[in-house]
Every structure is written in structure tokens, then in C-alpha cells.
């Protein structure tokens, strides 16, 4: 990227304030939609949100960011281009891994919601958040309160969010809480080569395991669905996880298994994913 990534640092500091316009709601639809929305950010909003950056950072803004704050549209287009190239270089190549962790978390939250309603869902969130009805407390870099006023709360699991959740600076925007997904602990045993693990998939039992996972299940449920022992279900799940076909997420005393995009594509008969064959 020829050093372009460094240009983003003043806009997205590792701690403290960063502008809300960088995370448009259209981002839920995809990168193209997010960048299109960013390019249409009103000049008045840019002026207000970027104007908070310099005091927060304790130093003047770089010239190109100041130009954007002053309403210079070419700088906004430049920002969109840098973000696109950064995404292509640093995010897109690893998107299957990112997506698998997000889907595992969504499955865990959805299961909690189905099993116990909103109370169970909020209580199932990662430990940096604590549900004490009617208040959801969260570890946060600064002291603040967000009153929903009947608007509801959008919960967004994030692969790149670490340590504490984040929300919009502007309390008038749609209430959103972005929180970190659980990341697997470093492996204590050597990684099983993917090709060898996939070769070991040949056989009816592991095919049944993949089909039995469905939208997510625990190891005990998987054993019952496939009619194998708990130990056998756990062993097969480990092989499938090593092959990149499923993700596991610990939820209390249980482990929840969900299919990765690669695993789902395998069940569809090797459907194409982002231009590459599943197998």
C-alpha cells in the first residue's frame, strides 16, 4: 500500500475518540455499500466529527484530514480509496476466518435468545459486559451512559474489536454496541495440515457430523443427532475444525459447533466461495 495505511492512524487511534461517520450503518450490507455511504457524508457532519479529533489527539490534524473537515470532497474520495485498498490487502484474504468466528458468535447468541429470551441473550455476552436488569454494564474506556429511550439496541460481534466494546460517540444515532468475539487460544499441538484433514473426511460418519451441526449444536447434541458416543463426536469435531470446516465457541460448560463458510460450501457440493472452490 506504499505507506497509505499510516495515513489512517490519525483517524482511527488505538484509544479514545474516532469519528462515527467511519462506521456507517450501510456497512452491514457490505464494503461497497459502506464506502458509498462514506463518500456521501454531509460536509457539516465531517466538520463536527473531525473537529473533535485534534483536541482528543492533542495535536493538529494532518493537512488532508483538515481539508476533509473543511468540506474538500476530493479528500473524502481519497479516504474511501485508502480504505478500499486496506481492506483488499489486510482483511479480504482472511475473510473466511473472520466470518467463521462471527457466525459462531451469532449462533451462540441466537441460541441463548431462543432458549431464554432477551435476558438469556444479554447474560450470555462476553465477560466484559454484565447484564444487571434493566441495565447492561460494559467495561469502557470512558465513563458514559447510553439511554435507549425505547429505541432498542443493535448488538454487533466484531473480530477486530478487542478488550472492550465500543459504541457511537453521538447518542442520537441508532444505538449500537460492537463487542469482541471470542478468539481461539493459541494451539498447543501442531496444526493438522488442511489437505490431510480433508482427506480424512471420506466416510459417512463425518458427513453425518457436518449435516448434523445444522445452525449450531453442542457436542452432546451432535452425538445424539448422529448416534455416536460423546467421545467420538468430540473427536470428529476436532478433525473437522482442523480442516477449517467448523468453528467452536465455548458457552458456559458447553462447546457450540457451527459450520464455517467452507464447511457450508462442502455440504452444498463444493459450491464456489468468492471465486475459489471449496475443495
Secondary structure by P-SEA (a helix, b strand, c coil): ccccccccccccccccccccccccccccccaaaaaaaaaaccaaaaaaaaaaccccccccccaaaaaaaaccaaaaaaaaaaaaaaaacccccaaaaaaaaaaaaaaaaaaaaaaccaaaaaaaccccccccccbbbbbcccccccccccbbbbbbbbcccccbbbbbccccccbbbbbbcccccccccccccaaaaaaacccaaaaaaaaaacccccaaaaaaaacccaaaaaaaaaaaaaaccbbbbbcccbbbbbbcaaaaaaaaccccccccccc
